[in-house]
Amino acid sequence: MGASESACSSTTNSGRKYDVFISFRGEDIRHKFKSHLCDALSRQQIEFFVDDFLARGDEIWPTLSRTIENSNISMVVFSKHYATSKWCLRELVKILECKKTDGQIVIPVFYHVSPSVVRKKTGSFGDAILNHENVFQEEKQMWRSALTEASYLSGWNASVIRYESELVNEIVKDVLKKLIEISTTSDSEGLVGINSRIEKVKSLLYSDTLDPRVVGIWGMGGLGKTTIAGAVFDQISRKFEGCCFVANVRESEKCGRLVYTRDKAVSQILGQNVNVGTPNIPSYIKHRLQKKKVLIVLDEVNNLKQLEILTGGIDKLGQGSRVIITTRDRQLLCTYGVEFIYEVELFKYHQALQLFCKYAFKQDYPPEDFMMFTDKVVNYANGNPLVLKVVGSSLYRKSKKDWKSALHKLDKISNPEINNLLRINNEEKDIFLDVACFFKGETRDFVMDILNGCYFSAQFGLSALIDKSLVTASFNNRIEMHDLLQKMGWEIVREESFNMPGERSRLHDQNDTQIYSLYFDYKGTEAFKGIFLNMSIIKDMHLSSRAFKKMYNVRFLKFYQWNQYSRVHLSRGLKYLPDELRYLHWVGYPSRVVPSNLSLENLHASKLKRLILSNSKRLTRIPDLSDSPCLEVVNLKYCVRLLDISLSIQGLKNLRYLYLEGCKSPRGFARNVHFESLVTLDLSFCTNLMKFPQISGNIKELYLRWTGIKEVPSAIENLTGVFVLDLSDCERLIYISANICKPESLEDINLSGTAVREVSMSSLTGLKKLKRLQLSECRSLTIPSLSGSLCSLRELLLNNCHLVEIPEDIGCLSSLERLELGGNDFRSLPKSMKQLPKLRKLHVNDCNMLRSLMELPSSLEYLEAINCKKLRTSPDASEFAQVVAERCMNGVPYLNCIFINSPKLNQKALSNILAESLQIIQHRATAEKHKKGIDLGMCYPGSEMPDWFHNQMEIPLHNWYNRKFLGLALRAVIAFKEYVSNDNYYMTVPYKCLIKTNHATPFGLEGFLILRGHREYKERRFINSDHVVLRYHDCSQSELLKDGFTDCTVVFGTPDFGQKYQVKHCGVYPIFAEPYVTRPCIALDKPSAINQDVREAMNEEYHITRRLGNKASTSGTKNDLIVISSDEEEMEPHPKRIRTKLNRCA
């Protein structure tokens, strides 16, 4: 057998050997059309197969059949005598079979034959089939059907296009387009997660004009910029007259080969040897480049000179040309004038999992017994592909013992391939280390205020780090850093001196016990540039008065804590502070005075913006601050001995935040004080403050919680811009005076815990902007009516007010989104509740008289009814299902109902709520073409599984993999081992699900089975019984799961669950977009409710196993089963696991 094959590499990376298989009748086209077509395909480097043998035999067919299967496209050239060949007709049948089963693309070419002749089998086609001898009628019928099917396919007609050369060109263009589409639908060379990134780059390359365009691919090292650029290059290079990929430009310059690399690239583009040897490109070469449409990729560029030498200016390239530049420096792209920049994203969890497994296990999915190890590595890498590759490769074929050892050492990054990502100058490196050790998560303004006092060009240095993706500025203007990069910074500091922390530049590691001895033994040296110490996690430390004497170069000194009690003691005071100190933050400073050598000049007192002396228990007065006119923040929280507020504070024109919380008896305010710029004034817990001073200005937030104030301050009338007023826990406050309405700007009023007895909404009518009203813990409160003009009220909190009824006119609060009514004595909710169109959250916890929850608005997303001992009636299942339908229609993402410790509720009714809700989701998904669904959650007392979850079965599976998968229904029974305190009452049961798809690409999801309580409970409480937790997790929008999955592993809980509560039973069930008759999942008592294909499978063979308290047995067929199982060993502390296998039928 002879074949003519292109010698060039394949266009696609689908794993198939040939791009195109050509089926033709040799005597019609062999010496003319076929030869022209093959030449054109070869010029475009398209790999094709044609069989040039005239004689055929039966032994040829298996090879020919495999060749068709191993091709991306089949081209069928229908000519006059095509149907006279049995082999051509058999090829056609095989080609259409591959189209049906594998999605192979078929391109018919009607060469001087009308499609209608092929379709109707007239003329030579009809005669040919009739004249075939020794052929069964069944095979002839297959030929006829194949000819009919092929005639309807979109293709090319030689009679429509006048010139044969034009026809050949159009066919080749069509083949190229389809091959590019094929290569886009599968990851190039098995690369993970690259397709979406390729499409984003290609969208930037597209233009409806002929102007040249430059696109930048930007991101930190290790994210796959080169890989993306290479994949894009492979897919689009054939559209250009010349193309070149210049790899690792940075290294070429480093080796002095930049000009040589440029000449080599130009030679490749022009198709001839060019040896210029000078930085400037001669004009005659530039002129030639201007005439060509070229594609150039410049990889790993890090300075402008490289671009100038390699491209000679973008205007020197021809129309339609494209240049792709990959770099870590965004500013470089901006300086060069690049308008179109793609920032490479970190990998999503399922992509990171697949990539790691490719290197660690040489497969797409981890072995089950390595799943927990794998998860830890994937989470550690935080989406960085280089880390996944390096760590995965290092763990390949290693034992579990080696894995455990490696996981303990993950924080100690030493691989040079990762560390080499940090290539920056000295000042940028110092700023990078400062952020890594001290300032990650701080606001950009705060960081710049400090760094400007330390570095010559701090602004430029920080911006450069951002441009290089080493540091990021988040959406709320905070300085952030990838966890891996932060650990790299820590490692760099540690490597300055492994065994002697005193020789390191920055001390920040609270887990390094050696750090404390530096203070005891005066080992601190001039190497120190910064010290941050968290006093909350250390034992009491007694510092010498000379502790900082040798630390001349310390610029940052911060002692902080999360409680009010300082563990650092200065029994003899402090005599020295570092001369170079720029930032001093010492919470609970344990001395009455600061050292005399403190250099206010270095601290730039005239430019000082923040003064933080909080928790300084011995501080009785603060210094004169009149020399610090730039002060914006003064924090004196819990300086309990502070008596006099300096008049110099009151004269600070730029002061925006004044915190005096916990200063029990602040005095010294002038009779009339005007704060020109003050935004926030906090006098909370100033328990001896009986009268609020006459303050005016532009204050926005006023906090007077737990003070001795007896009435709403009259000064409130002067604060026309205030929008937050907190008078909570002012136990002497009895009534609300009318002046509270004078500042019409008020949006948030907190009167919780006061002695207020009555609040009439009509008295608040002037507050048209009021969005939040808190009246919880007002034990004697009555509310005659809620009608008024509170049209903007979004949150109303009325917990623990002993209300015996809720006003019927609550439905008038048209903007209400959150309503808390816990701890009251009403028996039912008013019917007008259903009229609240925007209510999303409703809390009725500890309502011991509440019996019914029937009237609920359709907008509800979260219902919490905890410790409702007499609650019997839950929402009707049908009505609740309609709520779900409306939530789906409006695109609301979730709906959760929590009934912890409400024992009298009907468990079956609650189960039916979720069952009917899932049925609604299925019907809507089917009717609305798989529209985004909704996440559902429910928790209630009980230990029985819903009917549709109660039984475990094994059933043969037929074609479930191609159903429209919607999501997973999960359930668990939780047993509690101890009562629940304030800290752990707010609980969840975590679950993690890993799904292996039919494309062998793993998909990961994780979430919580919610067991949620109220954080503000003041006493410890029991959860008195087992609880059932149900959850539906919507997966309908996952592209990876569109074609189904073959393996699903779900892990409930974490290894420490046994200490608090135990997962007694658990289960998982896949939900599909097919309507059920009565129930959303398989049940034993109503087989009619099961999907048709599953019901047929059950009729063939099935085995049912009921839960009997021990490990569930499994039996039945060995393959093609859906298995849902759970261990039930009562004392087992580790997480429960469920493994569901969905295997294709043979």
N, C-alpha and C positions, 0 to 999 in steps of 0.2 A: 504494500500500500504506500502510495506517495502522497505527500502533503506539502503545500506551500504555506509557510508561516512567517509572520513578521519577526525580525530579529530584535526588535526593540522591546523594552520592558513594558509590562502591562499598564494600562491606564488606571485600572482600579485595583483595590486591595481587598476584594471580596473573598479571595481564596480560590477563585475559579481560574483555570489555566488560560482560557481564551476569552477575548473580548467579544468576538463575533464568530458564529458558525453560519456558513453560507450554504443553503440548500438550492441546487440548480440542476437544470438538464443540460449536460455538456454540449450536445450537438447543436443547441440553439445559441449559446452565448459564450462558449469557451474561448474563442479566439478574438473576441471583440469587446463586448460589454464587460465580461468577467475580468479580463486582463486590465482594462481601464480602472475598474472598481478596485481591484487588488492593489494596483499601483498607488491609487489615491489613499487607500487605507494605510499602506506602508509609509507614505510620506508623513502621515499624521501619527505614526508610531502606534497604530492600533493593531493589536495582535489578533489574527483571524485564522480560521481553518477552512480549507476547501479540499475536497477529495478529488484528485485528478485521475483516479483509476477509471478506465472504461469498463473493465470487467469487475463484477462483484460476485461474491460468494457468501454462503451462510456464515462462514467463520468471521467475516468482516463485521457483521452486525453488532456483536457485543461491544467492540471497540468504538464503532460509530455512535452507538447509543450512549456510551460513557462520555464521548466527546461533546455530544449535545448537552448532556447534563452539566458538563464542566465549562459551559459558555454562559456569558452574561446576556448576550443578545443572539437571537437566531434571525437571520435574514432569509426569507423565502422568495426566490426569483421565479415568478410564474411566467413561463414562456409557452409557445405554441404546443410543444411536445412534452411539457412537464408531466402530465398525467399518464403518459405512455410508460413511465418508469415506475415499477413497483417500489424500488428503493426510495425514490423521491417521495412517493405517497406515504411509505412507512416512516420516513424522516419527518414528514409533516405531522403525522399522528403523534410521534414522540415529542416533537417540538411543542405542540399544543398541550400535551400532557404535562410537560415541564412548566408551561405557562400557568396551568391550573394549580399544580402542586407547589411549585417553587417561586412563582411570580416572575418567571423568565419573560423578558421583553421580546416581542415578535414584531418584525418589520416586513410586511409584504411589499414586493416590487412587481408591478404588473407590466412586464416587458412585452409591448405590442400585443397584449391580451387584455380584453375588457374585464373588470371585476364581475360584471353580470354574467359573462360566459363561465367564469369559475364558479360563481354562485349557483347558476342554473344547470351546470354540467351540460351545456350545449356544445355543438361543433366538435372540435377535436377532443375536448375534455370528456364529453359524454361518450363518444365513440371509444376513447381509450379505455375507460373503465369497463365498458361492455366487452371489449376484446381481450381483457386479461384472462388468461386461462390458468387452470390449476389453483384457483383462489376461492376460498370459501365465501359464501354470500355475506356472512357476518363481517368479514374483513372489508369486503367491498362497501358495505354500509358504513363502516368506520371511515373509509376514505371519503365517501360522499359527504358525511357530516363534517369531516375535517376541512374539506374544500369550502363548504358553506360557511363554516365559522371563520376561516381565514379571510374569506372575501369581504367580510364585514369589518375587518380590522383596518385601522388607519395606516396608510402606507403611501407609496409613490406610484404614479401612473406615467409610463413613458410617453403615452399619446398626448398628455397634457403639456409636458415640457418639451420644447422644440428640439433643442440640441442635447445630444447624449452626454457631452462633457458637462453641461449645466446640471443634468440629472444626477450624474455621478457626484458632483460637488455638493449638491443639496442632500443627497443620501449620506455622504460622509459627515456633513455638518450635523445632521440629525443623529447619527450614531454617536458623535462626540458629545452632543448635548445629553443624550440618554446615559452615556457612560459616566459623565460628571454627576448626574443625578443619582446613579447607582453608588458611586463612591461616596456621596454625601450621606447616604442613608445608613451606612455602616461605619464604625470607627476605623479610621485609617490604620492599617497594620495592627489591628487589635488594640489601638490606643484607647484609653479610658476617658470618657467625658469630653472628647475633643469636638464632637460634631456641633454642639451649640456654640462653642467658641469660634469654630471655623465660620459658621454662618454670620456671626456678628462682625467678624473682620471683613467678610465678603460684602456685607451690606454697606460697610464704610468705603470699600473699593468701588462700589457701583456709582456711576454718574451718567446723567443723560446728555452730557457735553463731551467734546473731544479733548478737553484740556487735560494735561498730565495731572496726576494726583499722587500725593504722598500720604500714607497711613502709618501711624505709629502703634506699636504693640508695647505696652508699658506695664511693668510690674516688678516686684522684688524677685531676687534670684530664686530659682527652683520651682517657679510656677508653670513652666512649660512654654515660655514665649517662643523659643526656637522651634519646638515641636509644632506649635500652632502655625507659625510662619511656613514651616516646611510642608505641612499638610495642605495649606492654602495654595502654596506654590505648585504642588503636584496636581491639584485639581484644575487650576486655571491657566497653567503655563502654555497649553496648546492654543490658546486664543491670541497669543502674541507672536510677533515675527522674530523676536529674539528674547532670551531669558537667561538669568544667571542668579545663583544663590551664593552669596559671599558669606561664608561661615566665620564666626568669631573674629570680628573686625578688631576688637580690643587686643587680642593676642597677636594679630598680624602686625599691628603698630608696635607692640611691645618687642617683637622680634625684628623690627626694622624692615618689614616686608610689605608695607601698606601700598607703596607705588607698584611693586610687583603684582600684588593681589589685584589692584585696579586694572593693570594691563591685561592680566589673565581674564578678568571679567569682560573687558571690552572685546578681547579676542573671541570669547565665547559668544557674545552678542552679535558681532559682525560676521562671524564664521570664517575668520582668517587670523593669522598670527600678527599681533600688534605688540611692539616692544618699544614703548616711549621712554621709560626710565626716568622721567622727570615729574615733579608734582603737578605741572600744568598739562592739560590735554591739548594737543595741537588743534587748530581751528578746523582742519580738514576732517579730523575724526569727529569733532563736535557736529560738523555739518552732516556727516553720515548718520550719526545717532539721531539727529533731528528728523530724519526721514523714516525712522523705524518706530514701530509700536513695540515697546519693550517692557519686560517685567524684571525688576531687580529687587532682591531681598538682601538687606544689609543687617546682619545678625550681630548682636552684642556690641552696639555702638556706645561709646561713653564720652566722646568729646566732639566739638564742632569741627575741628580740623579734619577728622576722619571723613565726615560727610562732604566737606568741601573738596577733598581730594578724590573721593570715590565717585561723586556724581557730577561735579563741575557746575552745579546749579540746576535746579529742576527745569528751568526754561530751556535747557540744552537737550531735552529728550523730546521724542516725537509725540504727535497727537495720540491720545488714548493710552499713553504709557502709564505704568504704575510702579511706585517704589514703596516697599514695606521696610520699616525700620524697627528693630526690636532693641529695647534699652531699659535700663533700670532708672533712668533719669528723665522725668517728665519735663523739667525745665529745659533740657537739651532740645526736646521736640518743639517746645514753644518758641525757643530762640531761633530755631531753624525755620519757623513759620508753618509747622505742621498743624493743620486745623482738625484733622480727623484722628482721634486717639482712642484706642481700645485698651481699657484697664483690665488685665487678666484677673478673673475671680478665683478665690480659693475653691477647692473641690467641695461638693456636697458630700454628705455622709456616705451614701451608697456608692458614689464614684470613688471616694477615698478607700472604702472597704474593698472594692473590686481591684483597684490598683495595688493595694498592699498585698492582697492575696495572690496576685500574679507573680510577685517577687518572693513572697514568703512560702507559698505552697505550689506555685506553678499551676494554679487554677483560679477560677473566678470566685470561689466561695470557701470560707474556712471550714475545716473539719469541726464537727460539733464539740469535741473535747478541747478545742483551742479557741472557741468562740469568745470566751471572757477575756483571754489574753489579747486576742485580736482587737476587740472593742477598745481595750485600754490604749493600745498603740494608735489606733485610728483617732481616738479622741485627743490623744497627746499631740499628734501631728497637726491637728486643727486645720486640715484641708491643704497642707503644703505637700505637693507631689514629690518633691525631692526628698523630704524626710521619709515619706512612705516608701520610696524606692530604696533609700540607704538602709533604713532599719529593716525593711522586709528582706532585702538581700542578705543582711548579716544574720538573720534568723532562719534562713532556708536550711531545712533538714536538721535543725537543732532539736534537742530533747526538751521536754517540759521544764526540766530543771534549769536548762540554759535559758529558756524563755523567762522563767521567773527571775533569774539573776539579772537578765538584760532589762526587764521592766523596772527593777529597782534602781537601775542606773540610768534611766532615760533622761533625768534632769542633768546628768553630767555629759554634755554634748562635747565630743572630742573629734568627731569625724571631720577631717579637713575639707571634704567636699561641701559640708554645710557651713563651716566657719569661714571659708573663703568668700562667702557671700558678702562679708563686711569689708569693702574696700573703699575707704573714705579718708579724708585728711585728718590731721590731729585735732583741730578744733571741732570738726563735725563729730569725730570719735568721742571727744569729751562730752559733748552735748548728748550724743547717743547714750553714753553710759550714765549720765545724769538722769535722763528720762527712764532708762531701764531700772535703775536702782532707787530713784526717789520720786519721780514726777509723773509716772504713768497714771492716767485717769484724771489728772488735774486739768483745770481750764487753761486754754491757750494764753489768755491774758495774764493769769497768775504765773505761769511758767516763764513767760517773756519778762515780766517784772523782775523776776529773780535772775534769770540768765543775763539780762542786759547789764547787770552789775558785775558780771563775771567775765564776759567775753567781749571782744572788740566788735564782732559782727554776729551777735546771737540770732538776730532776725533772719539773716541770710543763711546761717548754719542750720537753723531749725527748718527753714523752707527747703533747703537742699536735702535734708533727711526725708522730708515729706515727698519731695520729687523723686527720690530714689526708693520710695516705698518702704523705707526702714522705720518710719514713724507715720502715723496717720492722724488727721484732724477729724473727729467724728462729727455727726450731724449736730450735736449740741456743743460744738466747739471745744471738745476735750481732747487732750493729747493721748492717743492710744498707740499700742504697739502689739504686734502679733506675739502670742505667748512664747513661741519658739525663739523669736528674736530677743525677747527680754531675757530668756534663759541663756542665750548666747552672750548677752552683755554681762550677766552675772558670772558666766564662766571666764570671760576675759578678765574680769576683776580678780577672780579666784586664782587665775594663772599668774597674776603679778607676783604672788608669793603663796605657794601651796600651804606651807607649814607655819608661816608667820603672818597672821592677819594684820599685825602692826605695820607691815610693809605694804599693805594694799592701799589703794587710793580711796576706796569707798567701803564703809561698814554698814551693811543693811540686812545681813542674814541673821534673823533672830534665833535660828536653830543652831548656830555656831556658838557653842558654849565658850570658846576661847575669847570671844569678843568681850565678855565681862571682865576677864582678868586684865584687860588693857586699862580699865579704869582703876581696879584695885592696886595694880603694881606699877602704874604710871608708865606703861610700855608704849603709849601712843607716840607717834613720830610725826615728823614734818611731811611724811608721805600722805597723810590723811587729807582728803579734800571734802569729805562729807560724812556725816554720821546721822543715821535715822534709827531711833530705838523705840520699839513698842513696849511701853512699860506694863501693859496689861498682861503680858505672858511671861514676865520674869519674877523672880523672888525679890525681896527687899534688897536694895543696893545702896550702900553707904559710900558716897564719893568724898574723896579728899578735896580740900579747898584748892589744891594745886593740880587737880585731875587733868586740866586742859593746858598746862603750862608748856608742854613740848609740842602741842598741836598747832603750830604757827599758821598752817596753810588751810585749816578747815574753813570752808566757805558756807557750808550748810550744816546746821545743827538743829535737829528736831527730836524732842522727847514727847511722845504722844501716848494716849491711852484711851480706852473705851469706857472706863468708869471714872468716878470722881476722886479716887483715892490714889495718890501718888506713891509709888514704891521706891522712888529715888530720894535719898535723904542727904542733906548737906548740914551736918551738925555744927560745922564751923564756918558755914557760909562758903562763898566761892570767890576766890581772889583773882582768878584769871579767866579770860575768854580769848579765843584766837584773834589775832590781829586782822586776819583777812576775812573775818566773819561778814557775810552778806545777808544771811537768812537765819534768824533765830526764832524757833517755835518751841516753847517749853510749857506744856500743859501741866498745871499744878506746880509751878516753880516753888521749891520748898524753902525759900528764904525771903526776908523782908526787903532786901536791897539787891541790886545787881552789882557786879564787880566794877570797881572804879576805872579799870582799864578798857571798858567797853567802848570801842571807837564808834561814836555816832557819825563820824565822817565817813567811815567805811559803810555803815548801814544807811548812809544817805538820808539822814533825818529830814532834810528839806524835801526829799522825794518819797519819803515813807508813805506807803499806801495802806498797809495793814498792820495793826497792833493786836496781837492775840496773847492775853494773859489769863485765859480761863482757868478755873480751878486752882488759883493761887490762894490757898487758904489763909495765908498769913498777911497777905497784901492789905494794907489799910488805906493807902492813898496811891494815886498815880501821878507821875511827873507832869509838869507843864508841857502841853503839846502844841503850844502856839507856834513853835518853830517847825511844825510839820503840817503845813497848810494843804498838802496833797492827800492827807489821810482820808481813806474811803471806808475802812472797816475798823471798828474798835470792838473787840470781843473781851468782855469782862465777866463771862458767865461763871457763877458760883464762886466768886471772890467774896466769901461770906462775911469777911470782916471789913470790907470796903464800905465806908460810910459816906464820904463826900465825893460827889461827881464834879470833877474839875470844871471850872468855868471855861477853861481853854477848849474843852470838848464842844461846849455849846457854841463856840465861835468858829468852828471848822466849817467853811463854806462848801467843801467838797465831800463831807461825811455823808455816806449813803446807808450804812448799816451800823446800828448801835445795839449791842447785845448786853443787857444787864440782868439776864435771867438768873435767879437764885441769889442775887445780892439782896439780902433780907430787908435792909433798911436804907435804901439809897436816899441821900439828901444832897442838897446843894444846887438843885435846879433853881434857876432864876424865876421870878414871879411870872414873867411872860417870855417864853423862849420861842424863837423862830428858827427852825432848821431849814435852810435854803434848799438843800439837796437830799435830805434824809428820806429814804424809801421805807426802811424797816426799823421799827422801834419795838424791842422785846423786853418787857418788864415782868414776865411770868415768874411766879414763885417768889416775888418780893412780898412776902406775907405781911409785912408791917406797913405796906403802902396803902394808906387809907383814902388818899385823895390824889387824883391824877392832876399833874401840873397843867397850867394853861400853855399848851404847845400849839403852834401853828406851823404851816408849811405844806409841803407836797407829800406827806407820808402816805404810803400805799398800804402798808401792813402794820397793824397795831395789835400787839399781844399782851393781854393783861390777865392771863390765866392764874388762878389761885392767888389772887391778891385780896386785900381787905376792903376793896371798893364796894360801896353799898348801892350805887346808882350808876346809870350810864353817864360817863363823864360829859360835862357840859362842853368841854373843849372839842368834842366830836364835831360840833357844828362848824369849827374852823378848818376841819380837815376835809375839804371838799373833794379830794381825789382818792380818799381811802376806799379800798375794796375788800379788805379783810379785817374783821373785828372779832377778836377772841376774848370772851369774858367767861369762859368755862371754869367751873369749880370755884367761882366767886360765891361762897356760901352765904354771904350777907346780902347778896343782890336778890331783891324780892319782886320788884316790878320793872317793867320796861317803859321808860318814858318816851314821849312823842319825839324827842330830839334825835332818836335813833334813825329816824327817816330823813333827817336833814341832809346828810351826805348821800345824794341819789346815786352815787357811784358804787355803793356797797354791793358786793357779789357774794360774800361769804360771812355769815354770822354764826358764831358758836356760843350758845347759852347753856350747853350741857352741864349738869351737876350744880346748877344754881338753885336758888329757892323760889324761882319764878313760878307763880301759881296759875296765871292765865295768859294766854297769847291769843289775841284776836287778829286774824289775818287782815281785817279791815284797818287795823292800826299800822300795818306794814305796807299799805297801798302805795306809798310814795317810792317804794324800793322796786322799781320796774326792772332793774338789772340783777336782782337777787337770784343767784343760781343755787346756793346751798344754805340750808337752815338746819342747825343741829340743836335739838332740845332733849337729847337723851339724859336719863338720870334726874330729870326734874320730877321728883316723886309726887308732888301735889298738883301737877299740871292738869288743866282742863283746856280743851280746844272746842269752843262752841261751834265754830264753822271754819271751813277752809276756803270759802269763796272770797274773792277779792281780785286784785289785779296782779297776782304773782305769776304772770304769764311766762316768765323766764325761769322759774324754779325747776331745777333738775334733780336735786337731791334733798330728801327730807328724812331726818333721822330722829325717831321717837322711841328709842329703846328704853325699857325699864321705867316707864312713866306711870304705871298702874292704870292705864286707860281701860275703861270698861267697854268703850265703843269707839269706833273710828267714824268721824263725820261722814255722812252719806254723800256729801257734795265733794268728796275727794276727787271725783272724776273730772272736776273743773281744772285740775292742774295739768294742763295739756302738754307741758314740756317735761313733766316728771320722768326721770330715767331710773332713779334708784330710790327705793323706799324701805326703811328699816323700822320694823314694828316689834322687835323682840322684847320679851319680858313683860308683856301687858296682859290684861285680864279679859279681853273681848272673846266672844264665842265664835264669831264668824266675820268674814270680811264683807264690807258693803258691796252691793251689786254694781255700783258705779265704778268699781275697780276695773271692770271689763272695758271701761270707756277711756282708760289711760293709753293713748296711742303709742307712746314712746317708752313705756316702762320696760326696763331690761332686767333689773335686779330687784328681787323681793326677799327680805329676811323676816321670818316670823319665829325665830328661835325662842325657846322657853316660854311660849304662850300656853300655859298649862290648862286654860279653859277652852282653847281653840278645838273645835270639833270637825270643821269642814273647810276644805279648800276647793271650792267649785268655780267661783267666778274669777277667772284669770284672763288678763289681756293677751292677745295674740302676739304681742311684741316681746313677750318674756323670753329671756335667755338664761337666767339663773334664778332658781328657787331654792331657798334654804329654810328647812323646817326641822330644826334640831331640838330634841327634848320636849316635844309637844306630846305629853303623856296621854291626852284624851283625843288626839286627832284620829278620826276613823275614816273619813271620806276624802279620798284624793281626787284629783281632776278626772273626769270621765275620759276613758281611753279614746273614744271616737273624737271627742272635742279636742283632746290634746293632740291627736294625730293631725287634725286640721291646722292646729297651731304650727306643727312641724311643716305642713305643706306650705303655709304662708311664709315660714322662715326660709324654706328652700327657695320659694319664689322671689323673696327679697334679698337673697344672697347672704343671710345671716349665718356666720360660720359655726355656731355651736348652741347647744341647749342642754343644761344640766339641772338635775333635781336631786337634792340631798335631804334624806329623811332619817338621819342618825338618831337613835334612841327615841323613836316614835313608834312604840311597840304595837299599837292597836290598829295600825294601817293594814289593809288587806293586801297580802303579798301578791296574790294572783292578779289583782286589779293593777298593781304597779307593774308587774311583768307584762301584762297586756298592753300597757301604755307604750312600752318600748317595742313590743311586737308589732302593734299597729303602726307605730311611727316608722319602723323599718319597712313595712309594707308600702306606706305612702312614698318613702324614698325610692323604693324599687319602681313603683308605678310611674313616678315623675321622671325618673332616670330613663325609663323606656320611652315615655311619651315625648320627652324633651331632648332626646338624642344625647343622653349621658351628660347632662348639665351638672355643674358642681353641686355636690350634696351638702350635708350638714353633719357635724360631729355631735353625738348624743352621749349623755352620761346619766347614771342614776345609782343611788345608794339607799338601801333600806334594811331594817332589821330582818333577819331570817337566815336559814341555813339550807333551804330547798332551792334547787335550780328551777328556772322556768321550764315549762313543758318542752319548749322548743330547744332547750339546752340540756335537758335532764339526762338523756340517753346517749350512750357512746355506741357508735357502730362503725363497721367496716363495710364499704360497698365498692364493687368494681366501678371504675370511672371511665365513662365514654365521652371524650371530647369536651370535658369541662374546661379544658385549658383555653378554648377559643370563645368562651362566654365573655360578656362585657362585665368585667370585675368591677365592683363598686367600692368595697371596703371590707373591714374585718369587724365582726361582733365578738367582743371579749367579755368574759365574766369571771368572777372569783368569789369565793366565800372566805371572809377574813375572821379569824378568831383572835381576841385580844387577851394578852397575858398580864396586863397591868393597867391601872387607871391612868387617865391621860391628863397631864398637867397643862398649864397655860402655854408652855413652850411647844409641846408636841401634839396639841389638840388639832392643829391645822395640818392634817396629814394627807398623804397620797400614797398609792401603791404604784410604783413605777413599773412599766413594762417596756420591753424592747423586742422588736420584731424584725427578723431578717428573712427576705423572700428571694428565692432564686427564680429568675424569670425564664421564659422559654428561649430567650436570647442569651442565656447564661450570664446575664448582667444582674448582680445582686441589687436589691432595693431595700433600703432600711427605713424604718419609722420607729419612733418612740413616743411615749406619752405617759399619762397617768390615769389609773382608775381612781376617781376622786373620792376621798373621804375627808371632806372639808368641814372644819369647825370655825368658830368665831375667835379671832386672836385676842379679843378684848375681855374674855372671861377672866374674872379675878380669882376664882377658886378652882381647885382641882376637881375634875369630874371623871366619872366612870363611863365607859362604853359598856353597857350592861349585857350585851349578847353578841352572837355572831351577826355579821352583816353581809348581805349580798351586794356586790358591786357589778354593774353592767356598763359597758361602754361600746359605742359604735364609732370606729375610726374611718372616716371617709378617705378613699384613695383614688377616687374616680378621675382625678386630673393628672395622675402619674402616667407619663408616656411609656415608662418602662413596663407597666403592667397591662398595657392595652391588649397584648396578645396572651395574657394569662401567665401562670407561674407553675412551677413543678415542685417546689419545696418551700415550706414555711416553718420557721422555728420561732417560737414566742417564749420569752423568759419573763416571768412575773417576779417582782420583788428584787431585793438586793441581799448580799450575803449576811447582813446584820439584822435581817427581819426577825430572826428568832428572839431577839432581845426585847422586842416591843409587841409584835403581833405576828400571826402565822397565816400563811395562805393554805387553807385546808383543802379546797377544791378550786380548780380553774379550768377554763376551756376557751377555745377560739373557733370561730366559724366564718368562712368566707361568704360574702353576700354578692349576688349578681343581679344585673339589670333585667330580671325576668319576673313578671308578676306572679305572686303566690296566691293560691286560692284562699287560704285562711291564715297562714302563718309564714313568717319570713325565713324559717329554717326547718331542717328535716325533723319531723316528729314521728313517733312510732304509731300513735293512735289514729293518724290521718294521713295515710300514704298518698292520698289525692292531692295533698298540699305540696308534694315534692315536684321539683322540675321534671319535665317529661323524660329527658334523657336519663336522669338519675333513677326515676321510677322504673324505666325499662331495664336499667342495669340491675336494680334490686330484684326484678322478676326473674332475672337469670340466676343470680346467686348473691346472697348476703348473709351476714352473720351479725347478731346483735349481742352486745355485752352490757348488762346493767351494772351500775356502781354498787358494790356490796361492802365497802369499807376497806378492802385491801387493794393491792395494785391491780388495776383493771387488766384482764386478760385480752388477748387479741387472737383471732383466728380467721379462717377464711382463705381466700386466695392470697398468694404471696406477692403478686404484682398487681399493678393497675388498681390500687386501693386508695381511698381517702381514709386516713387514720387520725382520729382525734382522741388523745389519751392523756392521762395525768396520774402521776404517782400520788398516793395518799398516805404516806407514812407520817403519822401524827407528830412524832418528835423531831422530824427532819428540819433543821434550821435554815438550810440553803434554799435558794429560790426554786419555785416550781417551774417546770418546763413543759411545754407542749410542742410536739413536732408533728406537723401535718404534711403528708406527702401527696402530691397530685401528679401522678405519672401518666403519660400518654398511653393509650391502649395500643397494642401492636397492630 
